[in-house]
Amino acid sequence: MRWDEFLALWCAVWGVVALTGYGMSLAGVAKAQRTVLLTGRIEQVREPRHGGSRTGGIWVVVSYRDPASGQKVTVTNDGERGETITSA
């Protein structure tokens, strides 16, 4: 096998890998697109604490059941790491 044939084969293999990944992302079967959708329940909605949010938004507490353990999980957007929710 000559050098140019080896280089063409090398490029063809990586081209097939790239096209396979692109096709999988279009089909929605890539790892990042396999998301578990859970039904949540909004427990509380109220205005943020004084000084709690600089950009506005509302304070929300949401609970859902963890599919692996079956336990109830409660999350909130209030605090320093929460995301601002502008409507619920």
PDB file of N, CA, C and O in Angstrom:
ATOM      1  N   MET A   1       0.843  -1.164   0.000  1.00  0.00           N
ATOM      2  CA  MET A   1       0.000   0.000   0.000  1.00  0.00           C
ATOM      3  C   MET A   1       0.897   1.239   0.000  1.00  0.00           C
ATOM      4  O   MET A   1       1.785   1.389   0.839  1.00  0.00           O
ATOM      5  N   ARG A   2       0.640   2.106  -0.954  1.00  0.00           N
ATOM      6  CA  ARG A   2       1.422   3.320  -1.054  1.00  0.00           C
ATOM      7  C   ARG A   2       0.929   4.365  -0.059  1.00  0.00           C
ATOM      8  O   ARG A   2      -0.145   4.231   0.527  1.00  0.00           O
ATOM      9  N   TRP A   3       1.734   5.403   0.119  1.00  0.00           N
ATOM     10  CA  TRP A   3       1.439   6.444   1.097  1.00  0.00           C
ATOM     11  C   TRP A   3       0.136   7.178   0.777  1.00  0.00           C
ATOM     12  O   TRP A   3      -0.649   7.446   1.686  1.00  0.00           O
ATOM     13  N   ASP A   4      -0.110   7.506  -0.483  1.00  0.00           N
ATOM     14  CA  ASP A   4      -1.328   8.235  -0.835  1.00  0.00           C
ATOM     15  C   ASP A   4      -2.577   7.371  -0.667  1.00  0.00           C
ATOM     16  O   ASP A   4      -3.642   7.894  -0.340  1.00  0.00           O
ATOM     17  N   GLU A   5      -2.468   6.059  -0.884  1.00  0.00           N
ATOM     18  CA  GLU A   5      -3.601   5.161  -0.650  1.00  0.00           C
ATOM     19  C   GLU A   5      -3.911   5.068   0.849  1.00  0.00           C
ATOM     20  O   GLU A   5      -5.073   5.068   1.256  1.00  0.00           O
ATOM     21  N   PHE A   6      -2.854   4.988   1.660  1.00  0.00           N
ATOM     22  CA  PHE A   6      -3.042   4.944   3.102  1.00  0.00           C
ATOM     23  C   PHE A   6      -3.714   6.220   3.604  1.00  0.00           C
ATOM     24  O   PHE A   6      -4.616   6.161   4.440  1.00  0.00           O
ATOM     25  N   LEU A   7      -3.277   7.374   3.096  1.00  0.00           N
ATOM     26  CA  LEU A   7      -3.856   8.650   3.494  1.00  0.00           C
ATOM     27  C   LEU A   7      -5.328   8.738   3.076  1.00  0.00           C
ATOM     28  O   LEU A   7      -6.152   9.234   3.844  1.00  0.00           O
ATOM     29  N   ALA A   8      -5.669   8.271   1.888  1.00  0.00           N
ATOM     30  CA  ALA A   8      -7.058   8.279   1.423  1.00  0.00           C
ATOM     31  C   ALA A   8      -7.924   7.371   2.290  1.00  0.00           C
ATOM     32  O   ALA A   8      -9.055   7.726   2.622  1.00  0.00           O
ATOM     33  N   LEU A   9      -7.400   6.202   2.659  1.00  0.00           N
ATOM     34  CA  LEU A   9      -8.131   5.284   3.525  1.00  0.00           C
ATOM     35  C   LEU A   9      -8.337   5.900   4.907  1.00  0.00           C
ATOM     36  O   LEU A   9      -9.420   5.798   5.482  1.00  0.00           O
ATOM     37  N   TRP A  10      -7.296   6.536   5.435  1.00  0.00           N
ATOM     38  CA  TRP A  10      -7.380   7.187   6.741  1.00  0.00           C
ATOM     39  C   TRP A  10      -8.473   8.270   6.737  1.00  0.00           C
ATOM     40  O   TRP A  10      -9.275   8.345   7.667  1.00  0.00           O
ATOM     41  N   CYS A  11      -8.502   9.086   5.715  1.00  0.00           N
ATOM     42  CA  CYS A  11      -9.513  10.141   5.615  1.00  0.00           C
ATOM     43  C   CYS A  11     -10.912   9.556   5.424  1.00  0.00           C
ATOM     44  O   CYS A  11     -11.883  10.078   5.971  1.00  0.00           O
ATOM     45  N   ALA A  12     -11.017   8.486   4.657  1.00  0.00           N
ATOM     46  CA  ALA A  12     -12.319   7.857   4.433  1.00  0.00           C
ATOM     47  C   ALA A  12     -12.885   7.287   5.727  1.00  0.00           C
ATOM     48  O   ALA A  12     -14.081   7.418   5.989  1.00  0.00           O
ATOM     49  N   VAL A  13     -12.039   6.657   6.539  1.00  0.00           N
ATOM     50  CA  VAL A  13     -12.516   6.087   7.805  1.00  0.00           C
ATOM     51  C   VAL A  13     -13.035   7.185   8.721  1.00  0.00           C
ATOM     52  O   VAL A  13     -14.125   7.063   9.280  1.00  0.00           O
ATOM     53  N   TRP A  14     -12.267   8.252   8.879  1.00  0.00           N
ATOM     54  CA  TRP A  14     -12.721   9.338   9.752  1.00  0.00           C
ATOM     55  C   TRP A  14     -13.922  10.077   9.166  1.00  0.00           C
ATOM     56  O   TRP A  14     -14.737  10.613   9.917  1.00  0.00           O
ATOM     57  N   GLY A  15     -14.043  10.113   7.865  1.00  0.00           N
ATOM     58  CA  GLY A  15     -15.227  10.702   7.232  1.00  0.00           C
ATOM     59  C   GLY A  15     -16.479   9.897   7.525  1.00  0.00           C
ATOM     60  O   GLY A  15     -17.543  10.462   7.778  1.00  0.00           O
ATOM     61  N   VAL A  16     -16.353   8.570   7.492  1.00  0.00           N
ATOM     62  CA  VAL A  16     -17.488   7.708   7.825  1.00  0.00           C
ATOM     63  C   VAL A  16     -17.880   7.877   9.288  1.00  0.00           C
ATOM     64  O   VAL A  16     -19.067   7.920   9.610  1.00  0.00           O
ATOM     65  N   VAL A  17     -16.896   7.972  10.171  1.00  0.00           N
ATOM     66  CA  VAL A  17     -17.187   8.189  11.591  1.00  0.00           C
ATOM     67  C   VAL A  17     -17.911   9.513  11.789  1.00  0.00           C
ATOM     68  O   VAL A  17     -18.873   9.581  12.555  1.00  0.00           O
ATOM     69  N   ALA A  18     -17.467  10.559  11.114  1.00  0.00           N
ATOM     70  CA  ALA A  18     -18.102  11.875  11.246  1.00  0.00           C
ATOM     71  C   ALA A  18     -19.526  11.857  10.701  1.00  0.00           C
ATOM     72  O   ALA A  18     -20.430  12.412  11.324  1.00  0.00           O
ATOM     73  N   LEU A  19     -19.736  11.234   9.558  1.00  0.00           N
ATOM     74  CA  LEU A  19     -21.079  11.161   8.986  1.00  0.00           C
ATOM     75  C   LEU A  19     -22.013  10.318   9.847  1.00  0.00           C
ATOM     76  O   LEU A  19     -23.202  10.619   9.941  1.00  0.00           O
ATOM     77  N   THR A  20     -21.495   9.273  10.473  1.00  0.00           N
ATOM     78  CA  THR A  20     -22.312   8.464  11.375  1.00  0.00           C
ATOM     79  C   THR A  20     -22.757   9.285  12.583  1.00  0.00           C
ATOM     80  O   THR A  20     -23.921   9.225  12.979  1.00  0.00           O
ATOM     81  N   GLY A  21     -21.850  10.040  13.160  1.00  0.00           N
ATOM     82  CA  GLY A  21     -22.205  10.901  14.283  1.00  0.00           C
ATOM     83  C   GLY A  21     -23.203  11.968  13.895  1.00  0.00           C
ATOM     84  O   GLY A  21     -24.129  12.255  14.653  1.00  0.00           O
ATOM     85  N   TYR A  22     -23.032  12.555  12.738  1.00  0.00           N
ATOM     86  CA  TYR A  22     -23.965  13.568  12.258  1.00  0.00           C
ATOM     87  C   TYR A  22     -25.342  12.959  12.034  1.00  0.00           C
ATOM     88  O   TYR A  22     -26.354  13.555  12.404  1.00  0.00           O
ATOM     89  N   GLY A  23     -25.387  11.777  11.431  1.00  0.00           N
ATOM     90  CA  GLY A  23     -26.672  11.094  11.211  1.00  0.00           C
ATOM     91  C   GLY A  23     -27.363  10.736  12.521  1.00  0.00           C
ATOM     92  O   GLY A  23     -28.583  10.848  12.632  1.00  0.00           O
ATOM     93  N   MET A  24     -26.580  10.303  13.519  1.00  0.00           N
ATOM     94  CA  MET A  24     -27.162   9.969  14.815  1.00  0.00           C
ATOM     95  C   MET A  24     -27.726  11.213  15.500  1.00  0.00           C
ATOM     96  O   MET A  24     -28.773  11.139  16.143  1.00  0.00           O
ATOM     97  N   SER A  25     -27.051  12.351  15.370  1.00  0.00           N
ATOM     98  CA  SER A  25     -27.566  13.570  15.992  1.00  0.00           C
ATOM     99  C   SER A  25     -28.844  14.034  15.301  1.00  0.00           C
ATOM    100  O   SER A  25     -29.754  14.529  15.966  1.00  0.00           O
ATOM    101  N   LEU A  26     -28.927  13.884  13.991  1.00  0.00           N
ATOM    102  CA  LEU A  26     -30.151  14.243  13.279  1.00  0.00           C
ATOM    103  C   LEU A  26     -31.303  13.315  13.657  1.00  0.00           C
ATOM    104  O   LEU A  26     -32.454  13.747  13.723  1.00  0.00           O
ATOM    105  N   ALA A  27     -31.000  12.058  13.903  1.00  0.00           N
ATOM    106  CA  ALA A  27     -32.034  11.096  14.267  1.00  0.00           C
ATOM    107  C   ALA A  27     -32.449  11.218  15.730  1.00  0.00           C
ATOM    108  O   ALA A  27     -33.465  10.648  16.128  1.00  0.00           O
ATOM    109  N   GLY A  28     -31.682  11.951  16.537  1.00  0.00           N
ATOM    110  CA  GLY A  28     -32.034  12.138  17.939  1.00  0.00           C
ATOM    111  C   GLY A  28     -31.597  11.015  18.843  1.00  0.00           C
ATOM    112  O   GLY A  28     -32.167  10.842  19.920  1.00  0.00           O
ATOM    113  N   VAL A  29     -30.606  10.245  18.442  1.00  0.00           N
ATOM    114  CA  VAL A  29     -30.154   9.128  19.270  1.00  0.00           C
ATOM    115  C   VAL A  29     -28.778   9.366  19.879  1.00  0.00           C
ATOM    116  O   VAL A  29     -28.176   8.439  20.422  1.00  0.00           O
ATOM    117  N   ALA A  30     -28.276  10.588  19.799  1.00  0.00           N
ATOM    118  CA  ALA A  30     -26.999  10.904  20.432  1.00  0.00           C
ATOM    119  C   ALA A  30     -27.184  10.907  21.949  1.00  0.00           C
ATOM    120  O   ALA A  30     -28.294  11.124  22.433  1.00  0.00           O
ATOM    121  N   LYS A  31     -26.127  10.673  22.690  1.00  0.00           N
ATOM    122  CA  LYS A  31     -26.209  10.555  24.143  1.00  0.00           C
ATOM    123  C   LYS A  31     -26.781  11.818  24.784  1.00  0.00           C
ATOM    124  O   LYS A  31     -27.558  11.725  25.734  1.00  0.00           O
ATOM    125  N   ALA A  32     -26.413  12.981  24.285  1.00  0.00           N
ATOM    126  CA  ALA A  32     -26.903  14.232  24.857  1.00  0.00           C
ATOM    127  C   ALA A  32     -28.398  14.425  24.622  1.00  0.00           C
ATOM    128  O   ALA A  32     -29.034  15.197  25.339  1.00  0.00           O
ATOM    129  N   GLN A  33     -28.961  13.754  23.652  1.00  0.00           N
ATOM    130  CA  GLN A  33     -30.377  13.918  23.335  1.00  0.00           C
ATOM    131  C   GLN A  33     -31.255  12.883  24.009  1.00  0.00           C
ATOM    132  O   GLN A  33     -32.479  12.991  23.932  1.00  0.00           O
ATOM    133  N   ARG A  34     -30.689  11.895  24.660  1.00  0.00           N
ATOM    134  CA  ARG A  34     -31.488  10.891  25.366  1.00  0.00           C
ATOM    135  C   ARG A  34     -31.758  11.410  26.769  1.00  0.00           C
ATOM    136  O   ARG A  34     -30.980  11.161  27.691  1.00  0.00           O
ATOM    137  N   THR A  35     -32.839  12.116  26.925  1.00  0.00           N
ATOM    138  CA  THR A  35     -33.181  12.759  28.182  1.00  0.00           C
ATOM    139  C   THR A  35     -34.391  12.073  28.779  1.00  0.00           C
ATOM    140  O   THR A  35     -35.308  11.671  28.062  1.00  0.00           O
ATOM    141  N   VAL A  36     -34.389  11.942  30.079  1.00  0.00           N
ATOM    142  CA  VAL A  36     -35.536  11.377  30.771  1.00  0.00           C
ATOM    143  C   VAL A  36     -36.475  12.519  31.120  1.00  0.00           C
ATOM    144  O   VAL A  36     -36.096  13.443  31.840  1.00  0.00           O
ATOM    145  N   LEU A  37     -37.694  12.459  30.613  1.00  0.00           N
ATOM    146  CA  LEU A  37     -38.685  13.478  30.924  1.00  0.00           C
ATOM    147  C   LEU A  37     -39.515  12.994  32.102  1.00  0.00           C
ATOM    148  O   LEU A  37     -40.050  11.886  32.085  1.00  0.00           O
ATOM    149  N   LEU A  38     -39.618  13.836  33.122  1.00  0.00           N
ATOM    150  CA  LEU A  38     -40.370  13.491  34.317  1.00  0.00           C
ATOM    151  C   LEU A  38     -41.497  14.493  34.511  1.00  0.00           C
ATOM    152  O   LEU A  38     -41.377  15.663  34.147  1.00  0.00           O
ATOM    153  N   THR A  39     -42.578  14.024  35.084  1.00  0.00           N
ATOM    154  CA  THR A  39     -43.672  14.910  35.421  1.00  0.00           C
ATOM    155  C   THR A  39     -43.399  15.506  36.789  1.00  0.00           C
ATOM    156  O   THR A  39     -43.223  14.781  37.768  1.00  0.00           O
ATOM    157  N   GLY A  40     -43.365  16.816  36.854  1.00  0.00           N
ATOM    158  CA  GLY A  40     -43.117  17.515  38.111  1.00  0.00           C
ATOM    159  C   GLY A  40     -44.361  18.236  38.584  1.00  0.00           C
ATOM    160  O   GLY A  40     -45.310  18.446  37.827  1.00  0.00           O
ATOM    161  N   ARG A  41     -44.336  18.603  39.827  1.00  0.00           N
ATOM    162  CA  ARG A  41     -45.457  19.329  40.415  1.00  0.00           C
ATOM    163  C   ARG A  41     -44.927  20.631  41.016  1.00  0.00           C
ATOM    164  O   ARG A  41     -43.965  20.615  41.785  1.00  0.00           O
ATOM    165  N   ILE A  42     -45.550  21.754  40.668  1.00  0.00           N
ATOM    166  CA  ILE A  42     -45.167  23.035  41.243  1.00  0.00           C
ATOM    167  C   ILE A  42     -45.781  23.113  42.630  1.00  0.00           C
ATOM    168  O   ILE A  42     -47.002  23.118  42.780  1.00  0.00           O
ATOM    169  N   GLU A  43     -44.926  23.175  43.638  1.00  0.00           N
ATOM    170  CA  GLU A  43     -45.386  23.182  45.024  1.00  0.00           C
ATOM    171  C   GLU A  43     -45.693  24.604  45.502  1.00  0.00           C
ATOM    172  O   GLU A  43     -46.731  24.838  46.122  1.00  0.00           O
ATOM    173  N   GLN A  44     -44.806  25.541  45.222  1.00  0.00           N
ATOM    174  CA  GLN A  44     -44.980  26.919  45.678  1.00  0.00           C
ATOM    175  C   GLN A  44     -44.517  27.889  44.599  1.00  0.00           C
ATOM    176  O   GLN A  44     -43.557  27.629  43.873  1.00  0.00           O
ATOM    177  N   VAL A  45     -45.217  29.009  44.512  1.00  0.00           N
ATOM    178  CA  VAL A  45     -44.819  30.101  43.626  1.00  0.00           C
ATOM    179  C   VAL A  45     -45.033  31.387  44.407  1.00  0.00           C
ATOM    180  O   VAL A  45     -46.130  31.631  44.910  1.00  0.00           O
ATOM    181  N   ARG A  46     -44.004  32.209  44.515  1.00  0.00           N
ATOM    182  CA  ARG A  46     -44.149  33.499  45.191  1.00  0.00           C
ATOM    183  C   ARG A  46     -43.063  34.454  44.706  1.00  0.00           C
ATOM    184  O   ARG A  46     -42.156  34.058  43.973  1.00  0.00           O
ATOM    185  N   GLU A  47     -43.163  35.693  45.117  1.00  0.00           N
ATOM    186  CA  GLU A  47     -42.173  36.683  44.723  1.00  0.00           C
ATOM    187  C   GLU A  47     -40.838  36.375  45.399  1.00  0.00           C
ATOM    188  O   GLU A  47     -40.815  35.792  46.483  1.00  0.00           O
ATOM    189  N   PRO A  48     -39.733  36.758  44.771  1.00  0.00           N
ATOM    190  CA  PRO A  48     -38.425  36.484  45.385  1.00  0.00           C
ATOM    191  C   PRO A  48     -38.217  37.297  46.656  1.00  0.00           C
ATOM    192  O   PRO A  48     -38.869  38.319  46.870  1.00  0.00           O
ATOM    193  N   ARG A  49     -37.302  36.829  47.494  1.00  0.00           N
ATOM    194  CA  ARG A  49     -36.953  37.565  48.711  1.00  0.00           C
ATOM    195  C   ARG A  49     -36.373  38.920  48.345  1.00  0.00           C
ATOM    196  O   ARG A  49     -35.885  39.121  47.232  1.00  0.00           O
ATOM    197  N   HIS A  50     -36.430  39.832  49.278  1.00  0.00           N
ATOM    198  CA  HIS A  50     -35.839  41.148  49.047  1.00  0.00           C
ATOM    199  C   HIS A  50     -34.334  40.987  48.859  1.00  0.00           C
ATOM    200  O   HIS A  50     -33.644  40.505  49.758  1.00  0.00           O
ATOM    201  N   GLY A  51     -33.829  41.383  47.709  1.00  0.00           N
ATOM    202  CA  GLY A  51     -32.414  41.252  47.399  1.00  0.00           C
ATOM    203  C   GLY A  51     -32.037  39.871  46.898  1.00  0.00           C
ATOM    204  O   GLY A  51     -30.859  39.612  46.655  1.00  0.00           O
ATOM    205  N   GLY A  52     -33.007  38.969  46.735  1.00  0.00           N
ATOM    206  CA  GLY A  52     -32.698  37.609  46.300  1.00  0.00           C
ATOM    207  C   GLY A  52     -32.443  37.494  44.816  1.00  0.00           C
ATOM    208  O   GLY A  52     -31.725  36.593  44.383  1.00  0.00           O
ATOM    209  N   SER A  53     -33.013  38.384  44.027  1.00  0.00           N
ATOM    210  CA  SER A  53     -32.844  38.319  42.585  1.00  0.00           C
ATOM    211  C   SER A  53     -32.612  39.721  42.048  1.00  0.00           C
ATOM    212  O   SER A  53     -33.388  40.632  42.336  1.00  0.00           O
ATOM    213  N   ARG A  54     -31.575  39.897  41.288  1.00  0.00           N
ATOM    214  CA  ARG A  54     -31.270  41.215  40.738  1.00  0.00           C
ATOM    215  C   ARG A  54     -31.981  41.458  39.405  1.00  0.00           C
ATOM    216  O   ARG A  54     -32.140  42.610  38.999  1.00  0.00           O
ATOM    217  N   THR A  55     -32.410  40.403  38.721  1.00  0.00           N
ATOM    218  CA  THR A  55     -33.008  40.565  37.399  1.00  0.00           C
ATOM    219  C   THR A  55     -34.498  40.316  37.395  1.00  0.00           C
ATOM    220  O   THR A  55     -35.100  40.298  36.322  1.00  0.00           O
ATOM    221  N   GLY A  56     -35.114  40.127  38.524  1.00  0.00           N
ATOM    222  CA  GLY A  56     -36.539  39.847  38.557  1.00  0.00           C
ATOM    223  C   GLY A  56     -36.809  38.364  38.423  1.00  0.00           C
ATOM    224  O   GLY A  56     -35.883  37.552  38.405  1.00  0.00           O
ATOM    225  N   GLY A  57     -38.060  38.020  38.331  1.00  0.00           N
ATOM    226  CA  GLY A  57     -38.431  36.619  38.223  1.00  0.00           C
ATOM    227  C   GLY A  57     -39.238  36.200  39.438  1.00  0.00           C
ATOM    228  O   GLY A  57     -39.512  37.014  40.320  1.00  0.00           O
ATOM    229  N   ILE A  58     -39.613  34.951  39.483  1.00  0.00           N
ATOM    230  CA  ILE A  58     -40.417  34.432  40.577  1.00  0.00           C
ATOM    231  C   ILE A  58     -39.716  33.265  41.240  1.00  0.00           C
ATOM    232  O   ILE A  58     -38.844  32.634  40.643  1.00  0.00           O
ATOM    233  N   TRP A  59     -40.093  32.980  42.462  1.00  0.00           N
ATOM    234  CA  TRP A  59     -39.502  31.899  43.251  1.00  0.00           C
ATOM    235  C   TRP A  59     -40.392  30.683  43.097  1.00  0.00           C
ATOM    236  O   TRP A  59     -41.597  30.779  43.331  1.00  0.00           O
ATOM    237  N   VAL A  60     -39.844  29.548  42.712  1.00  0.00           N
ATOM    238  CA  VAL A  60     -40.630  28.352  42.427  1.00  0.00           C
ATOM    239  C   VAL A  60     -40.005  27.148  43.125  1.00  0.00           C
ATOM    240  O   VAL A  60     -38.785  26.989  43.137  1.00  0.00           O
ATOM    241  N   VAL A  61     -40.851  26.309  43.703  1.00  0.00           N
ATOM    242  CA  VAL A  61     -40.426  25.032  44.268  1.00  0.00           C
ATOM    243  C   VAL A  61     -41.127  23.939  43.464  1.00  0.00           C
ATOM    244  O   VAL A  61     -42.355  23.922  43.379  1.00  0.00           O
ATOM    245  N   VAL A  62     -40.354  23.030  42.876  1.00  0.00           N
ATOM    246  CA  VAL A  62     -40.891  21.945  42.053  1.00  0.00           C
ATOM    247  C   VAL A  62     -40.466  20.622  42.669  1.00  0.00           C
ATOM    248  O   VAL A  62     -39.328  20.479  43.118  1.00  0.00           O
ATOM    249  N   SER A  63     -41.380  19.653  42.692  1.00  0.00           N
ATOM    250  CA  SER A  63     -41.029  18.328  43.194  1.00  0.00           C
ATOM    251  C   SER A  63     -41.380  17.284  42.135  1.00  0.00           C
ATOM    252  O   SER A  63     -42.312  17.461  41.351  1.00  0.00           O
ATOM    253  N   TYR A  64     -40.609  16.187  42.131  1.00  0.00           N
ATOM    254  CA  TYR A  64     -40.830  15.081  41.206  1.00  0.00           C
ATOM    255  C   TYR A  64     -40.316  13.802  41.847  1.00  0.00           C
ATOM    256  O   TYR A  64     -39.613  13.857  42.857  1.00  0.00           O
ATOM    257  N   ARG A  65     -40.654  12.658  41.278  1.00  0.00           N
ATOM    258  CA  ARG A  65     -40.179  11.363  41.772  1.00  0.00           C
ATOM    259  C   ARG A  65     -38.962  10.935  40.956  1.00  0.00           C
ATOM    260  O   ARG A  65     -38.988  10.944  39.726  1.00  0.00           O
ATOM    261  N   ASP A  66     -37.897  10.561  41.666  1.00  0.00           N
ATOM    262  CA  ASP A  66     -36.691  10.062  41.017  1.00  0.00           C
ATOM    263  C   ASP A  66     -36.993   8.678  40.448  1.00  0.00           C
ATOM    264  O   ASP A  66     -37.412   7.797  41.199  1.00  0.00           O
ATOM    265  N   PRO A  67     -36.792   8.453  39.127  1.00  0.00           N
ATOM    266  CA  PRO A  67     -37.148   7.163  38.542  1.00  0.00           C
ATOM    267  C   PRO A  67     -36.276   6.013  39.042  1.00  0.00           C
ATOM    268  O   PRO A  67     -36.726   4.868  39.055  1.00  0.00           O
ATOM    269  N   ALA A  68     -35.044   6.291  39.452  1.00  0.00           N
ATOM    270  CA  ALA A  68     -34.149   5.216  39.900  1.00  0.00           C
ATOM    271  C   ALA A  68     -34.497   4.744  41.307  1.00  0.00           C
ATOM    272  O   ALA A  68     -34.547   3.541  41.565  1.00  0.00           O
ATOM    273  N   SER A  69     -34.740   5.687  42.220  1.00  0.00           N
ATOM    274  CA  SER A  69     -34.963   5.304  43.612  1.00  0.00           C
ATOM    275  C   SER A  69     -36.425   5.377  44.027  1.00  0.00           C
ATOM    276  O   SER A  69     -36.810   4.756  45.017  1.00  0.00           O
ATOM    277  N   GLY A  70     -37.250   6.121  43.294  1.00  0.00           N
ATOM    278  CA  GLY A  70     -38.651   6.267  43.650  1.00  0.00           C
ATOM    279  C   GLY A  70     -38.893   7.299  44.733  1.00  0.00           C
ATOM    280  O   GLY A  70     -40.032   7.479  45.164  1.00  0.00           O
ATOM    281  N   GLN A  71     -37.849   7.985  45.185  1.00  0.00           N
ATOM    282  CA  GLN A  71     -37.993   8.986  46.234  1.00  0.00           C
ATOM    283  C   GLN A  71     -38.426  10.324  45.648  1.00  0.00           C
ATOM    284  O   GLN A  71     -38.153  10.638  44.489  1.00  0.00           O
ATOM    285  N   LYS A  72     -39.111  11.104  46.485  1.00  0.00           N
ATOM    286  CA  LYS A  72     -39.542  12.433  46.074  1.00  0.00           C
ATOM    287  C   LYS A  72     -38.358  13.394  46.159  1.00  0.00           C
ATOM    288  O   LYS A  72     -37.665  13.440  47.174  1.00  0.00           O
ATOM    289  N   VAL A  73     -38.129  14.156  45.100  1.00  0.00           N
ATOM    290  CA  VAL A  73     -37.043  15.126  45.044  1.00  0.00           C
ATOM    291  C   VAL A  73     -37.667  16.510  44.907  1.00  0.00           C
ATOM    292  O   VAL A  73     -38.552  16.718  44.076  1.00  0.00           O
ATOM    293  N   THR A  74     -37.209  17.450  45.717  1.00  0.00           N
ATOM    294  CA  THR A  74     -37.712  18.818  45.675  1.00  0.00           C
ATOM    295  C   THR A  74     -36.571  19.750  45.293  1.00  0.00           C
ATOM    296  O   THR A  74     -35.505  19.722  45.907  1.00  0.00           O
ATOM    297  N   VAL A  75     -36.800  20.573  44.279  1.00  0.00           N
ATOM    298  CA  VAL A  75     -35.791  21.529  43.823  1.00  0.00           C
ATOM    299  C   VAL A  75     -36.396  22.917  43.820  1.00  0.00           C
ATOM    300  O   VAL A  75     -37.608  23.076  43.678  1.00  0.00           O
ATOM    301  N   THR A  76     -35.550  23.918  43.978  1.00  0.00           N
ATOM    302  CA  THR A  76     -35.984  25.307  43.977  1.00  0.00           C
ATOM    303  C   THR A  76     -35.009  26.149  43.171  1.00  0.00           C
ATOM    304  O   THR A  76     -33.849  25.775  42.995  1.00  0.00           O
ATOM    305  N   ASN A  77     -35.477  27.266  42.691  1.00  0.00           N
ATOM    306  CA  ASN A  77     -34.586  28.175  41.967  1.00  0.00           C
ATOM    307  C   ASN A  77     -34.172  29.342  42.840  1.00  0.00           C
ATOM    308  O   ASN A  77     -33.498  30.255  42.363  1.00  0.00           O
ATOM    309  N   ASP A  78     -34.558  29.337  44.109  1.00  0.00           N
ATOM    310  CA  ASP A  78     -34.181  30.410  45.014  1.00  0.00           C
ATOM    311  C   ASP A  78     -32.786  30.135  45.565  1.00  0.00           C
ATOM    312  O   ASP A  78     -32.467  28.990  45.884  1.00  0.00           O
ATOM    313  N   GLY A  79     -31.975  31.139  45.678  1.00  0.00           N
ATOM    314  CA  GLY A  79     -30.626  30.947  46.195  1.00  0.00           C
ATOM    315  C   GLY A  79     -29.594  31.423  45.198  1.00  0.00           C
ATOM    316  O   GLY A  79     -29.928  31.994  44.159  1.00  0.00           O
ATOM    317  N   GLU A  80     -28.350  31.183  45.521  1.00  0.00           N
ATOM    318  CA  GLU A  80     -27.283  31.724  44.692  1.00  0.00           C
ATOM    319  C   GLU A  80     -27.053  30.951  43.406  1.00  0.00           C
ATOM    320  O   GLU A  80     -26.536  31.523  42.446  1.00  0.00           O
ATOM    321  N   ARG A  81     -27.422  29.648  43.343  1.00  0.00           N
ATOM    322  CA  ARG A  81     -27.176  28.872  42.120  1.00  0.00           C
ATOM    323  C   ARG A  81     -28.419  28.657  41.292  1.00  0.00           C
ATOM    324  O   ARG A  81     -28.356  27.972  40.271  1.00  0.00           O
ATOM    325  N   GLY A  82     -29.562  29.220  41.693  1.00  0.00           N
ATOM    326  CA  GLY A  82     -30.806  28.971  40.987  1.00  0.00           C
ATOM    327  C   GLY A  82     -30.918  29.770  39.706  1.00  0.00           C
ATOM    328  O   GLY A  82     -30.266  30.801  39.542  1.00  0.00           O
ATOM    329  N   GLU A  83     -31.746  29.290  38.804  1.00  0.00           N
ATOM    330  CA  GLU A  83     -32.024  29.972  37.556  1.00  0.00           C
ATOM    331  C   GLU A  83     -33.247  30.863  37.732  1.00  0.00           C
ATOM    332  O   GLU A  83     -34.172  30.497  38.458  1.00  0.00           O
ATOM    333  N   THR A  84     -33.269  32.007  37.092  1.00  0.00           N
ATOM    334  CA  THR A  84     -34.403  32.901  37.169  1.00  0.00           C
ATOM    335  C   THR A  84     -35.508  32.373  36.267  1.00  0.00           C
ATOM    336  O   THR A  84     -35.280  32.066  35.097  1.00  0.00           O
ATOM    337  N   ILE A  85     -36.706  32.272  36.827  1.00  0.00           N
ATOM    338  CA  ILE A  85     -37.870  31.846  36.067  1.00  0.00           C
ATOM    339  C   ILE A  85     -38.788  33.063  35.964  1.00  0.00           C
ATOM    340  O   ILE A  85     -39.166  33.635  36.986  1.00  0.00           O
ATOM    341  N   THR A  86     -39.145  33.460  34.762  1.00  0.00           N
ATOM    342  CA  THR A  86     -39.943  34.661  34.582  1.00  0.00           C
ATOM    343  C   THR A  86     -41.427  34.360  34.458  1.00  0.00           C
ATOM    344  O   THR A  86     -42.240  35.282  34.525  1.00  0.00           O
ATOM    345  N   SER A  87     -41.811  33.093  34.279  1.00  0.00           N
ATOM    346  CA  SER A  87     -43.242  32.724  34.245  1.00  0.00           C
ATOM    347  C   SER A  87     -43.369  31.260  34.615  1.00  0.00           C
ATOM    348  O   SER A  87     -42.456  30.464  34.392  1.00  0.00           O
ATOM    349  N   ALA A  88     -44.508  30.919  35.180  1.00  0.00           N
ATOM    350  CA  ALA A  88     -44.765  29.524  35.575  1.00  0.00           C
ATOM    351  C   ALA A  88     -46.209  29.178  35.323  1.00  0.00           C
ATOM    352  O   ALA A  88     -46.629  28.052  35.588  1.00  0.00           O
TER     353      ALA A  88
END
